[in-house]
Amino acid sequence: MNRIEALNLENLAVEMEENVALVTLNRPEKRNALNADTIEELIALFSLLPRSGVGAVVLRAAGDHFCAGLDLIEHYQEDRSAADFMHVCLRWHEAFNKMEYSGVPVIAALHGAVVGGGLELASSAHIRVADHSTYFALPEGQRGLFTGGGATIRVADLIGKARMIDMMLTGRIYKGEEAMQVGLCQYLVDGSSEDKALELAKAAAQNPPLSNFAICSAISHMQNMSALDASYAEAVVAGIVNTQPASRGRLEAFANKTAARVKPKA
Ligand code: 1HE
């Protein structure tokens, strides 16, 4: 925690609950719009967290909205050149890649607006939990903009390119059951998305760190490979993970019939 404190975060807040880090987007007065400083803080924090013994992360947000996307006021005031904005995008990619490929489970607790760059951020998490206030949109087209934080990869992966193009062209908003059905979130809760995200994070944090490392980085990497290369990489990763000392006791428990069986709750 000392190393996290040394980051002197201003736009993010971090608390620990057991070995789960609760990371809060903390600019509610600006609806957690992503300015350049917040992106730098995300890079610094997600560079550190995987090496801090953290078992999982809940990414949540202060105020009524998860994230309003790119800081449009900063973008307007900076009057950036194309080259400037390409560099902005590279920093966004750095931040979101750090989250997706770090090997530590990131569970996003969503509420209110998850729009534009906010959806790009949420789609870098490994699990998305929504509540009934949550809505998803890509208003880039209406703002005369284009996605620059990885949506063309991650959002298209989640919902398919036809739905993504529709969202961007028409400003279509998804929420509730429909958002679940199209794949924007994996959980929709009646109560608090934070409570559910924390429950999931605590469950994931029970897995051996090496297993979570593989689940939360190898699958993403393998999706970028040819099928032949991915199957080779899968064998290599499984060779390491499936023979780790931490799995011995779990296999023994299964063999001696003390381990939980995989069955739905009655
Ligand atoms: C902002 C931003 C922002 C709010 N940049 N300052 N994203 C969007 O197009 C979404 C823009 N935001 C909204 O549509 C609304 O603000 C919300 C639906 C999210 C919330 O509405 P509301 O009524 O609660 O808040 P508000 O009155 O609109 O805003 C409150 C303050 O937050 C206000 O600042 P203030 O100083 O006047 O009090 C707003 O200016 C500020 N604020 N959203 C900057 N986005 C890598 S490319 C990614 C491209 C994109 O992300 S495009 C999508 C941009």
Residues whose N, C-alpha, C, O or C-beta is under 5 A from the ligand:
A	BS01	1HE	E29 K30 R31 A33 H65 A68 G69 L70 D71 L72 I73 A113 V115 G116 G117 P139 E140 L145 F146 T147 G148 G149
